[in-house]
Amino acid sequence: MPIEPQEFRERLKAKVRAHYAASQSPLLLSNLGTAIEKEDAWWPKDKGQRSLKQLIVETCAPDLEIVWDKKSPAYVAVVTSEVRASVEAQIEQRFAAKEAGTVRLEDIARPVLLAFCVDVKNKPVYVRRTRPFRYEVGNVPAEGANEFILVDAEYRRPGLRIDNPTRVPQTDKRDLEGLIQKWAAVHGIQIEQFLKLEQDEKEIQEGGKTALDRLLAAQPPDVAHRILIPADIAQILSRIR
């Protein structure tokens, strides 16, 4: 049953504050929409009349604000006044990095990152060139070399935890970013083809998360950061939607 607008606003503010208490990464509007859709009672009675963006702008200011990158208006984040400057700086860095052709772990699709970090013993790792991305361990996948490309051992960081790229130590983060960039250059690949797109957020909102994503998302932040999943199990979970 829909709740009263005032209670909806307070719960919405609490959810945004909780996000930034645990992480400084931008809270995308689409991700927030996904979260509150799972809680049907969160939506006010006028669901369908106004978008979540309109509701925030019209009813939650100045506690909550909307920010976006002028070069990519579809990339929209919800912020509090305390974190607005930090999030705007991150958004600017994100697109500056794209224009400069540099690599940021935060921008790369998760299955691709896993291909560089999955911990396997003396087995080759391949990553799918096109969406939907996934990685394979062992022999060349049935689709063949046209669909998959080898992630050479010298460019990998087996065992590096990248569940939350913003929490990876800066030295490890820069090292892996450099390795990915070298790998792309050696294979003549445009790294942009492996970047997350706004449509990925829409797919998640429509239920596109893998079983691995759902498992990690269900854990408290301190647990998710430490959880260890065997490579074969992670591979299976990453294919299940």
N, C-alpha and C positions, 0 to 999 in steps of 0.2 A: 504494500500500500504506500502511495507517495507520501512523503513527509512534508511538513510545512517549510516554506522557503527559508525562514530564518535558521532552522535546524540544518537544512541543506547547506547553507552558506558556511555555517560554523564547522560542519564536518569537512567541507571542501577545504577550508583554510587549514584545518588540522592536518589533513592529508598532505597538503603541499608543504607545510612546516616540517612534518615528519620526514618527508623526502630529503629536504635540505639539511636536516639534523644528521642524517645518515650519509649523505653524499652531496658533493658540490657540483656534480654534473647537471646539465640542464634537464628540467622535467618537461618533456615534450607534451604538448597539449593532447596529442593523439594517445600517448601512454596514460595520461590522466583520465581521458575519456574511457579507455579500456578498463581501468581500475574501477571507476564508478559505475560502469555498465554492469559489472559483476555484482554490484550492490544495488539492486533495483530500487530499494527504498531511498536511495540517495537522490534520485531525480525528483525535482519539484513537479507540481501538477501541470505545468505548461511544457512538459517534454514534447519536443517536436515543433514547438512554436518558436523557440530561440535556440541557437547553437550554444555549445558549452562556452565558446569564446565570447559570445554576446552576454551570456549569463555572468561570466567573470567580470567583464568590462562594466556591465550595468549594475551589478549587485555586490561585487566583492571589493571594489576599489575603496580606499587605497591599500588595503591589506594585501591584495593580490593584484598583479599586473601581467600584461601580455607583452612579450618581446619577440622580435623576429629579425632575420637577416634581410636587409633590403634587396640583396642580390638573389635571394631564394625565399620569397614570402611564404612558401609552404612549410618552411622550417620554423615552427612556432613553439615557444616555451612559456610556461607559467612560472612566475617568480614572486618572491616577497620583496619588499623594498630593501631589506638587508642584503640580499644576494643579487640584486638586479645588476649592479656594475660588474660583478664577477662573471655572471652568466653572459652578459653582453660581450665581455672580453673573450670568453670562450667561443661564442658564436663567430665573432670576427676572426679569431685565430683559425677556426675550422675551415672557413671558406678561403682565407688567405693561404692556408696550406694547400688547398685544392688547386688554386690558381698557380701556385709556385711549383706544383708537381711533386710535393713532398708527401710523406706517408705519416698518418697519425693512426695509432691503434684504434682509437675511438670511432674512426670512420669506416673501418673495414668490417665486412660481414663476419659474424661469429664463426661459421663453419670454416672460413678461410683462415682465421686466426688459429683455430684448433689444429688445422693441418700443419702449422708451424710449431705447435707446442705439444702435440700429443706424444706421450712417452711410450715408444715402442723399441724393441730390441732388434737391431740389425734387419729391419724390414723397411722397404721403400714406402713413402707416403705420397699419395696423389691427391690433387684437388680438382674439382670440376671447374671448367673454364666459364661456364655460363650458369645462369639461374635456373633452377634452385641450386645453390652451392652446396657441396658436401665433400668430405674427404674420404679416401679409401686407403686401407693399409694392406700391403702384400703385393699380389700380382696386379698387372695392369687391368683395370676394370673392364667388364664386357663391352662397354661402349667404345673402348679403345682410345688411342692417343689423340684422336681428333676432339674428344670431349674432356679428357683429363690431361693434366700436366704434372710432371714430377716435381715435388718439393725437395730439392737436393738437401742431403744431410748437413752440408756445410752452412746452409742458410736457416737451419732450424734451431729452436731452443727447447728441446724436450723437457717436459716437466714444469715449464714456466707457467704459473697460474695467471690466466687472463680472463677469469670470470667477470671481473670488473676492471677494464683497462685503466680507469682513472686511479685505481689503487695499486697498480704495478709500480714498483720502485723506479724512480726516474732513470737510473743507470740501465736497468733491464729494459725499460720501455724504449729508450733511445737506441739501445743495441738491437732489439728486435725490429724496430722501425727501419734501421739501417740495413739489416739483413733482408727484409722484405723488399726494400727498394733495390738492393743489389740483385736479388733473385729475379725481379721483374725485368731489370735491365739486361741480365744475361740471357733470359728467354725471350726478349723482345716483346714483353707484355706491357700493356697500358694498365697501371695499377688502378686507374679509375673504374675499370670494369668490375673490380671486386669491392667497390665502396657500397656502403649502405645507402639506400635511397629512401625518400619519403614514402614511397609505395610499400617499402618493407614494414613501416610502422602501421600502414593500413592493413597489411596482411596479418600482422600480429593482432590488431584490433578485431579482425574477422575470424580469429582462432587459428592463425598460422604458426603459432609457437610449436616447437618440437617438444617431445617428451623430456628431453634434456633441459630445454629452456624452462619448462614448467617445474621440473624437479628443483633446479637452482633457485627459481623465483620463489618457491615455497619455503625456502630456508631463511632463517634470520640472517641479516647481513654478516654477522661475525662467524656464523657457521658456514654460509655459502663460500666465504673467502678461504676456508680451510678444507672443505670437503674434497676428498680424493675419489675419483671414479676411474676404474680400470679402462684402458683404451678400448677393449672390445665392447664393453658395456656402453661406454660413451658413444661409440660409433653406432650401435644399434639404436640407442635413445635419440640420437640426432636425426634419425631417419623417420621416426614415428611422429605423426602429427595428430 
